[in-house]
Amino acid sequence: MEIIRNYLESMFAQLPNTPEVIKAKQELRQMMEDKYSELIAEGKADNEAIGIVISEFGNLDEIAEELGISRYILPEDTVATRTITMEEARDYMNDVQKRAFLLALGVFFCIISVMGPIIGDTFEFRTQLPTALGIGFMFASAAVGVGLIVFGAMLMKRWSFLNYEPCTIRMDTMEYVRSRIDSIRISHALMITIGIVLCIVSVIPVSVAGTFNVSKVPQEIAAAMIFLLTGIGVFLIVASSVRHAGFNRLLTVNEKGTIGAAYGAYDRDDIRYESDFLNHWMPVYWPTVTCIYLIISFLTFHWWSTWIIWPVAAIIHKLIGYLLGEKKGTGL
């Protein structure tokens, strides 16, 4: 019976989400279930009964007029949509996890690259070797970071068709994707929370060193700790945000306004934007804000006033979501 229901969902996935289509879908579902029960009662095997039901009711073109939805059936010259299979969905999510890790690790190396000159300058006493090593570490770390980011982007090239080809996803595949999203819900929340906390507390070592007026070496090490703690925090935020956004991308492939888009339930807090730029940029909105906060704070050392960046960023985030985003609810 589950096979019949999934097949029914795939039949109606690209039709408009209108009362007439929904009613027709419910009627056809009842007809298919009644026929299946009748065949089972006659002694047919399960697979045989399913095959007969699909062969009798599986062509929507033939029964559209009877269901009263013939005007909704797509013409033959309509561009065919590509169906995302279960195997493709698994491969895509595995690649998303790899890309999220590589991107986050690349950003981490870029952030901690500045620790080299700071620590090198700290231990420069009789020779300039520590400074030279620190500068070398900065360039090497930045190069590794950029390389990881580029490699992660190239890893997703095979899925670029999601951005320019009409695609659809079946209900059984969609349920699998949602189960994967549910499985990472707790870890997603923890990683975001811990990442934000690390970014905020990263200034504590410098504040403590300045308060107690310690010597140069502890102060320089405390300054370097800002970037280490921030790097770890941003790593957690980026890795979790990119993974979560990538998984949810599969739930948006069905064309808006169709039955498939309706049963493609989104996370209640997930927001999709009309602009592709915002859809790609908003998942890293808070890591960007964090970097801006740290850069301004570190350059000015006005930690007591730069905190205002956070409430302002929160207001801007809400305004962008309210004006340019569309929050999705659960589907049918």
ChimeraX attribute file (.defattr): number of C-alpha atoms within 10 A of each C-alpha:
attribute: neighborCount
match mode: 1-to-1
recipient: residues
	/A:1	14
	/A:2	9
	/A:3	12
	/A:4	18
	/A:5	15
	/A:6	14
	/A:7	17
	/A:8	22
	/A:9	20
	/A:10	19
	/A:11	17
	/A:12	19
	/A:13	23
	/A:14	23
	/A:15	20
	/A:16	20
	/A:17	18
	/A:18	13
	/A:19	9
	/A:20	13
	/A:21	21
	/A:22	17
	/A:23	14
	/A:24	18
	/A:25	19
	/A:26	12
	/A:27	13
	/A:28	18
	/A:29	17
	/A:30	12
	/A:31	14
	/A:32	23
	/A:33	17
	/A:34	13
	/A:35	18
	/A:36	23
	/A:37	15
	/A:38	13
	/A:39	18
	/A:40	15
	/A:41	10
	/A:42	10
	/A:43	9
	/A:44	15
	/A:45	12
	/A:46	13
	/A:47	11
	/A:48	12
	/A:49	20
	/A:50	22
	/A:51	14
	/A:52	16
	/A:53	19
	/A:54	16
	/A:55	10
	/A:56	13
	/A:57	17
	/A:58	18
	/A:59	11
	/A:60	17
	/A:61	13
	/A:62	12
	/A:63	15
	/A:64	16
	/A:65	13
	/A:66	11
	/A:67	16
	/A:68	13
	/A:69	19
	/A:70	15
	/A:71	9
	/A:72	15
	/A:73	15
	/A:74	13
	/A:75	8
	/A:76	7
	/A:77	6
	/A:78	7
	/A:79	10
	/A:80	11
	/A:81	14
	/A:82	14
	/A:83	15
	/A:84	18
	/A:85	15
	/A:86	16
	/A:87	9
	/A:88	13
	/A:89	18
	/A:90	15
	/A:91	12
	/A:92	19
	/A:93	20
	/A:94	14
	/A:95	19
	/A:96	24
	/A:97	19
	/A:98	17
	/A:99	25
	/A:100	26
	/A:101	22
	/A:102	25
	/A:103	24
	/A:104	28
	/A:105	24
	/A:106	25
	/A:107	25
	/A:108	25
	/A:109	23
	/A:110	21
	/A:111	24
	/A:112	23
	/A:113	27
	/A:114	20
	/A:115	23
	/A:116	23
	/A:117	19
	/A:118	20
	/A:119	21
	/A:120	20
	/A:121	20
	/A:122	18
	/A:123	15
	/A:124	13
	/A:125	10
	/A:126	7
	/A:127	9
	/A:128	13
	/A:129	14
	/A:130	20
	/A:131	20
	/A:132	16
	/A:133	15
	/A:134	22
	/A:135	21
	/A:136	16
	/A:137	19
	/A:138	21
	/A:139	15
	/A:140	16
	/A:141	22
	/A:142	21
	/A:143	16
	/A:144	17
	/A:145	24
	/A:146	19
	/A:147	15
	/A:148	21
	/A:149	21
	/A:150	15
	/A:151	15
	/A:152	22
	/A:153	15
	/A:154	12
	/A:155	15
	/A:156	14
	/A:157	9
	/A:158	10
	/A:159	14
	/A:160	9
	/A:161	11
	/A:162	16
	/A:163	10
	/A:164	7
	/A:165	13
	/A:166	15
	/A:167	19
	/A:168	24
	/A:169	26
	/A:170	22
	/A:171	19
	/A:172	18
	/A:173	20
	/A:174	22
	/A:175	15
	/A:176	14
	/A:177	22
	/A:178	19
	/A:179	12
	/A:180	16
	/A:181	19
	/A:182	13
	/A:183	11
	/A:184	14
	/A:185	13
	/A:186	10
	/A:187	12
	/A:188	19
	/A:189	14
	/A:190	15
	/A:191	20
	/A:192	21
	/A:193	14
	/A:194	16
	/A:195	23
	/A:196	21
	/A:197	14
	/A:198	20
	/A:199	24
	/A:200	18
	/A:201	14
	/A:202	23
	/A:203	21
	/A:204	14
	/A:205	18
	/A:206	19
	/A:207	17
	/A:208	13
	/A:209	18
	/A:210	14
	/A:211	9
	/A:212	8
	/A:213	11
	/A:214	11
	/A:215	10
	/A:216	11
	/A:217	13
	/A:218	16
	/A:219	19
	/A:220	19
	/A:221	17
	/A:222	23
	/A:223	22
	/A:224	22
	/A:225	19
	/A:226	24
	/A:227	23
	/A:228	22
	/A:229	22
	/A:230	27
	/A:231	28
	/A:232	22
	/A:233	27
	/A:234	30
	/A:235	27
	/A:236	26
	/A:237	27
	/A:238	28
	/A:239	25
	/A:240	27
	/A:241	24
	/A:242	23
	/A:243	25
	/A:244	22
	/A:245	21
	/A:246	21
	/A:247	21
	/A:248	22
	/A:249	16
	/A:250	23
	/A:251	22
	/A:252	20
	/A:253	21
	/A:254	23
	/A:255	18
	/A:256	13
	/A:257	13
	/A:258	18
	/A:259	25
	/A:260	30
	/A:261	24
	/A:262	21
	/A:263	21
	/A:264	28
	/A:265	19
	/A:266	22
	/A:267	16
	/A:268	10
	/A:269	9
	/A:270	14
	/A:271	18
	/A:272	21
	/A:273	18
	/A:274	10
	/A:275	11
	/A:276	10
	/A:277	9
	/A:278	16
	/A:279	16
	/A:280	14
	/A:281	12
	/A:282	20
	/A:283	19
	/A:284	19
	/A:285	15
	/A:286	20
	/A:287	24
	/A:288	15
	/A:289	15
	/A:290	20
	/A:291	17
	/A:292	13
	/A:293	19
	/A:294	23
	/A:295	12
	/A:296	14
	/A:297	17
	/A:298	15
	/A:299	8
	/A:300	10
	/A:301	14
	/A:302	11
	/A:303	15
	/A:304	8
	/A:305	9
	/A:306	15
	/A:307	14
	/A:308	11
	/A:309	14
	/A:310	14
	/A:311	10
	/A:312	10
	/A:313	15
	/A:314	13
	/A:315	11
	/A:316	12
	/A:317	14
	/A:318	12
	/A:319	12
	/A:320	14
	/A:321	17
	/A:322	13
	/A:323	9
	/A:324	14
	/A:325	18
	/A:326	13
	/A:327	14
	/A:328	16
	/A:329	16
	/A:330	11
	/A:331	12
	/A:332	11
